[in-house]
Amino acid sequence: KQNGSYTRAEGEDLAFNVAANIRAPLLAEPLTVDDVKTRDNSSAAALSYRAEMRTALAPMMTDDPPELEFYAQYVQTKDASWLTKLSDAASRYRAARDNMLAVPAPKAAVPEHLRALNALGAYAETLERLAQFAPDTFAALALLKTMNETEEEMLSSFDALAQYYVRTIAQN
């Protein structure tokens, strides 16, 4: 700007590029295959696994609005109770991940199980950090982008797990 080379259009381009490329790195180490308990690949084991997973994932099943709505309410009102709700949601996802970690997966489902575990953990971490750093505009921007990506991965990972169930039931 001091040299006369700055234009409003260049500033907008810079802002767009920064916004498009900013994201918050995940801090937690992902789980590995060694962290996953296993069971055999029988039909009975797959059915048992599915039933146990329903119970394990129960903390995620609420009538609460999407987590992004909690953040949006915070932005509108600056009321920190919305960040508490966001943090509570993170705790529920973390509890579901911990419950899921205790469920032995059929050996054939380990890749899908591990992917879902890590996706849940990443989403929970991102929600918690968004609740913590919401007042910081740049941190919040990065975390919102990461939240979108981790939520997408969580949904995709559970879709892959559902496909495992379909394949397993269809084979038997």
Secondary structure, 3 states (H helix, E strand, C coil): CCCCCCCHHHHHHHHHHHHHHCCCCCCCCCCCHHHCCEECCCHHHHHHHHHHHHHHCHHHCCCCCCHHHHHHHHHHHCCCHHHHHHHHHHHHHHHHHHHHHCCCEEHHHHHHHHHHHHHHHHHHHHHHHHHHHCCCHHHHHHHHHHHHHHHHHHHHHHHHHHHHHHHHHHHC
